[in-house]
Amino acid sequence: MTIADIKVPDSVLAKEATQLVRDTANELIFHHSRRVYLFGALQGDRRGLSYDPELLYVGAMFHDLGLAEKHRSSTRRFEIDGAEDAKEFLLSHGVAEDSARVVWEAIALHTTPEIPTYMAPEIALVTAGVELDVLGIGYDDITDEQRAAVIAAHPRPDFKRQILQAFNDGIAHRPDTTFGNIKADVLARYSDGYVRPNFVDIITGSRWPE
């Protein structure tokens, strides 16, 4: 299958990754994750980056799995939960440790602005895909026709409201994991009683006398 001139990987690995996401996450996360792959790949082509489509695909498909119901008792950052799921999946399919680590980093860092840009292409492009689909960063880097083709294949009705709700649902039980993370903004807006930790207060209130 080709969407917006981007070939969606159809290997056994990719098909099983797709099925796992279908079985684990809802339609919102599935379509968002596919758009992240397509937008990331489009940005990769625009930037002239050489990337492994399968690794980028798995990184994109697993990047929000930490928000799924199976991780609702986790106390880790949701990014780490998704990264661990992806690494376990890849290693179980015989993918080399180094390659699995690249995907782990792509997922673990996808909510950390700027740093992924200076890392391996697959890491940079998962973040680029997320930024385009969620934040609109790079919206004009691709054509109207490309955007329309992606949205036709993977619609985003009421996406802004629904993805924010999904973020809140996936992290409200582990608020401490949002410290130093853009997801703290979600809890500040949607979770009653959430108090954002302050880095300065933590330093000045530490056990050190000076």
N, C-alpha and C positions, 0 to 999 in steps of 0.2 A: 504493500500500500504506500502510495506517495501522496503527501499533503503539502501544498504550497511548495512544491518541488523538493521537499524533504522526504527521504525514504524512511519509513518507520521500520526498525529492525524486525525481522520475522523469523529469526533463528529459534531453536528450541528454548534456549535461555531466555530470550525476549518474550516468547509466548508464555512461558511459565511465570515470568515476572509479572506479566500483564494479568494472568489468572490469579496470582497470589494477591495482587492489589484489588482485583475485583472481589475476591473472597473476603478481604480484610477491611476494606474502606468502602465508603459510600460513593454514590455517583458524583457528588460534588468534588471529592478528592481525586477520583479517577480522571474526570475530564480536566481538572486543573493540572494534574500531573502530566497528562499527555500534552497539554498546551505548553507546559514548562519545557518538555523535551523539544517540541517543535520550535518554540521561540528561542530556546537556547541554541539549537542547531542553526537556525536562521542567523542568529547573532554570530555564531562561530564562522559561518560561511562569509558573512559580511566583514569580519575581522581577519579573515584569512588564516584561521587557526586549524591545525590538524588535530582531530580528536577521534577517539574510538566511539563510534555510534552506540555500540552495545553498552559500554560503561556509562556513557552520558544518559542513555535510556533508563538503565537501572537506577542511576542516581536520581533522575527526575521522577521516576515512578515511585520510588521509596521515600522521597524526601519528606513527605508529610505523614508517613505511616505511624509516627510517634503520637499522632493525634487520635488514632483509632481506638475503639472501645477496649481492645486487648491491653492497652497501656494505661488505662484509667486508674490503676493502682500504683503506677510507677512514680518514683520520687526523683528520677533523673530528668534532665532537659529532654523535651520531646525530640529534639534533633538527634540526641544520642540514641534514643530508642530506635528511631528510623535507621540511623547509621548502623547500629548493631544488627538489625534485621537484614539489611542489605548485605553486610559483610558475611553473615551466616549463610544467606542464600547463595552468594557468589562462591564461597569456599565449598559449599556442598555440591556445586556444579563444576568443580575442578578449576575454577578461575584462580590464577596465581595470587599469592598473598599481597604482592605489591599493587596489583590492579585492584584488588578488593579494598586495599587501604586508600587508594585514590577516591573510590566511591564513598567510602566511610567519611573521608574528609570533606567531600563535596556536600554531603548531607549535613554533617555536623556543623559546617560553617555557613550554611545557606542563609542564616539570619544575621550574619556578621558582616556589615557593609565593608566594601573596598578590599579587604585582605584577600578574598578568593580571586580577585582580578589578577593577582601576581603569582598565582599558583598554577598547577597543571590545567590544561584547557578544559578538561571535563569538570573540574572544580569550579573554574571561572564561569563556565556556561550553564551549570545548574543554577548558580546564583543569578546569572543574566536572565535566564528564563523565568525564574521566580520574580525578579524585579520588574520584568516587563508585564507579566500577567497580573501581579498583585498591586504593584505600585505605579505602573505605567512608565517606568524608567526605560527609555529607549523606544517608546511608542512610535516615534517617527523614523526610527532606524530601518523599519521594514515598511513595505508598501501597503497601501489600502487593500490591494488584491490579496497579498499574502495573509494579512490579518483576517480578511473575510473568509479565506479558505480554511484557516485554522479554526475559526469560530463556527463555521458551517459543520465541520467534522466534530468539534467538541464545544458545544454551546456553553455560554456562561450567563444564564438567566439569573437575575438578582444576586450576582456573584459577590459583589462587595459586602452586602449584608450577611450573606450566608458564610463566606469565608471568615469574616470576623467572629461570627458566632461559633464556627468550628474551632478557631483558635482558642476562644475563651473556654469552650467545653473541654478542650484537650489539655488545658494547662491550669485551670482554676484551682484544681486540687493540689497543685505543686507550685504555689506562687513564688517560693524562694528561688526557683530555677530561672526566673525572668530577670534576676538582678544583673545589671549590665547588659541587658538584652532588649531589643526593640519590642519584644512581646510584653514587656511591662506596661506599655501604652494600652494594650488590649485590656488587661486586667484593671487598669486605672479607670477605663471608660465603662466596662461591662460587669465587673465583679464588685458587689456591695461590700464595703468594709476593707477593701484592699488598701494597704498603705505602702507606697513605693519606698523601698529602702534607699537611703542616701549615702553615697560613698564617703562623703566628708564626715557625716555623723558616725559611720562605722569606724573610721580612723580615729577620730577624736574620742570616741567612747570605748576604745579597745582597752585591754587589760594593761597595756604598757603605760608606765607612769609619765613618760615624756617622749 
